[in-house]
Amino acid sequence: MQNNDRFLNEQFPRSSAYHPEWILAGASGGANPLWLTEWLAESMQLQPGMRVLDLGCGRALSSIFLHREFGVQVWAADLWFNVSENHQRIRDAHAGDGVFPIHADARALPFATEFFDAIVSIDSFMYYGTDDQYLSNIARFLKPGGKLGMAGSGLVREFEGPLPDHLREWWTPDLWCFHSPDWWRNHWDRTGLVNVSSADTMNDGWQLWRDWHKTIAPDNVAEIQTLEADRGDYLGYVRVVGTRTNVPIEEPIVSIPAQYTLRAMLRNSA
């Protein structure tokens, strides 16, 4: 018998309305995308008709959820997951009039300056957003006063000194991008491009992280055991939201015009 009580959580009433098999069929990472999206949306002030970029959308569950729950138009952008599969999932969810799947690299997005009212990123932003130059790249697509928000796996607090022993076996180089809310606040604030209004962690986020893996990847023993050993001391879900300022952002230089002039190479040339 299937357990239809999976993923029911009073902390996430909107997400609890979605069938667990639909959620499992669209799983694409280390977190329940609906839980994180609902949690992030609490601080985003989304309004019907807004244009929203869902950056690193995976299998587009978060994009469909945003459109259905908040009436926003969503551009569902991802590099790795098949855009045609996402298109079919969006059509089957009767969301084709408001969710538009895009195959795109987060560092080479095909949008106009100030096109979006809001940009969200669910369990993805840390993989490219730690770059010192990235915020100026993404913020130019956001209208002044628009919201930029990310939610995903991270640290409750930064490490002081060596890596804790209980994390050593699991902490691989691809996780070096995990950071705390305070780290993200400083990373964004110093640019002047956004004013950070929220930077926090989810209550008992480590437990939801562990329970998600027990359901979708029970063979991932190393991660489950690490989360149980840590018990939220370092590991958890992180949320950061900022408002785009009026600071201008120059368009990036993508090519240098050809300007070759023949000159003598050596001083004694005729």
N, C-alpha and C positions, 0 to 999 in steps of 0.2 A: 504494500500500500504506500502510495506517495504521501509524504508529509507536507501538507499545504500550509503548515504553520511556520515553515522556514522563512526567515527574514522578517517576521512580524516583530515590530519594535515600537513601543509607544513614543519613543523619542523621535520617530520618523513616521508620522501618520500618513503622509502622502505616499511615501514609498511602500508602506504596508498594503496598499490597495493593489499592487502589481503582483502577478502570479509568479511564484518562485521558479517555475520551469522556464518562463520567459526571461527572467533575470539570469538564470544559469546558462541558457542558450546564448546569451549575449555577453557572458563574462569575458573580460579581456585583460585583467590585471589583478593586482594584489589587494583590491578593495571593492566593496559593493558600490558601484557607481551611483546608484540612486540614493543611498544614504549620504554619500559625500556631497552629491549635488543638492539635496534638500538642505543639508547643514550649511553649505556655502550660500545658497539662495537666501537664507535667513538674514544675511548681512549685505545683500546686493540690491535690494529695493527694485526688483524687476517689475516692469509694467507691460500690459498687453501692447503689442505692436512694436516693441523695441526690436532692434536688430542686434543679435547676439552671436559672437563667435565662440564656438565650443572647440577649443584648441586641444588637439590630441584626444579626440572623442572616442577612440577605440571602435567598438561596434555600435556606437551611436545611441546607446541606451540613455545616456545623460541628455543627449540632444532631444530625443523624443520626449523625455520626461519634462524638460524645460518648456517645450512647446505646449504640451498637454496641460501642464499645471499652471503655467503663468501666461500663456497666450503670446509668447514672444516668437519672432522669426529667428531661426537658428541656422547658421552655416556650420555644418559638422565636418571639421577638417582633421584629417589624419594621414600620416605617411605610410604606416605599416599595414593597416587593415583595408581589405578590399572595398573599394568605393561602390561597386555594383552590388555586393552583398549588403552593404549599409543601405543602399537605395531600396532594395527589396524589403529589408526589415522596416524601413520608414514607411513604405507603401502599405505593408501589411498592418502597420499600426495606425493607418489612416491619418498620417501626419505629413503626407507629401506636399500639402499646400503651405507648410510652414517650416519644414526641415530640409535643408539642401546639402547633400553630401559632396564633399570636396576632397580630392587627393592632393595633399599639399605638405610641404616641408615647413616646419615652424620657423625656419630661418629664411624662407623664401616664399612668403605669402602673396597671393595674387589679388590683393584688395586695394581699394583707393584709400588715400589718407582721410582720417576721421570718418570712416564709413560706419563704425559700430557704436552703439550706445553702451554696450557692455561686452567684456571678454571674460570667459571662464575657462578654467583648465582643471580637469579632474584626474588626479594621480598621474600627472604627466609633466607639469611645469618644471619640476626639479631637475629633469633630465637635460634641459637646455637653458633654463632661466637663471642658473647660477653664473652664467657668462656676464662679465661686467658691462658688456655692450648690449646685452639682449633687450633690456627694458626699453631702450630708445628705439629698438627695432619694432617691438610689438606695440608700444604706446602710441605710435604715430597713426595706427589704424583706429584709435579710440577718440571719440569726440571729447573736447574739454568738458569736464563735469561727469564724464562717463565712468563706469566702474570696471576695475580690473580685479579679478578674484581667482585664487587658486586654493585647492584643497587636496591633500594627499598624504602619503606616508612620509614620515619625517622624524625629527627628534623633539622631545619635550624640552631638552636642554643640551647645550653643546658639551662635548667632552673636554674635561680639564685634565691634561696630561695624557698618558697612554690610553689606548682603547681598553675598555673594561674586559676582563677575562671572559665573561659569559657571552660576549659578542664576537669573540675572535674567529670562531669557526665559520660563522655565517656572514661576517662583514667582508664582502668582496669589493673590488674596486668600483663596480657599477653602483655601489651604495654610498660612495664618498660624497655624492651630491645631496644626501639627506641633511637637513638643517632644522634649526629650531625657529619658532615664531620670532624671537628677538633678532636672530640672524637675518631673517627675511625682512623684517621691519627696517633694519639698518641698511640692508642691500637696496631696498627701494627708496627709502627716505633720502638718502644721500644724493640721488640723482636730481631731485627737484621735479621730476616728471609726474609723480603721484604723491598724494597725501594719504598715508596709511591710516585707515579708520579702525581696522580690526586685525589682530595678529594673536592667535590663540591656539589651543589644542582641544580636542574633543574629550569630554569626560569619559573615562574608561575606554578610550579609543583602542588601546592595545588589545582589549578583550574582543572587540568587534573585528579587529584585524585578524586575531587568532581564529575566531569562530568562522570567519569567511573562508580562511584557508582550510579549516577542518572540513568544510562543506565542499569546496571546489577542488582542493588539492590535498587530500588527506595524506598522500605519500610524501608531501613536502615536510618531512619530519624535522629537518634542521631549522627551518623558519618557525615552525610551531613551537618547538622546544625552546628556541631562543626567546620568543615572545613570552613564554611561560616563565622562563628564568628571569627575564627583565622586569616583568609585571608593571610596565609603565614607568620605570625609572628613567629610561632614555627614549624608548620607542613609543610612537603614537601617531595620531592623525593631526595634521597641521592645517590651519586655515589662515589665509592672509587676504585682505581686501583693501584696495586703494582707490582714490578718486583722481582722475586725470586732471592735472593743472593746466594753466594756459601757457606754460613754457613752450616756446616753439621747438620743433624737431626738424632738422634739415633732412631732405631726402637722401638716402644713402647713395654713394657713388658705386655704380655697378660696372662701369667700364670707362676707360680713358680713351678719348678720341685719338685716332692715328695722326701723328705729326712728325713724320720722318723727313729729315733734310740731309742730303749727302754733304759730308764735310771731309776734308783731308784728315787722315788718322794720325799721321806722323808729322812732326815739325818740319822735317827736311823734304817733305813730299813736294813735287813740282806743282 
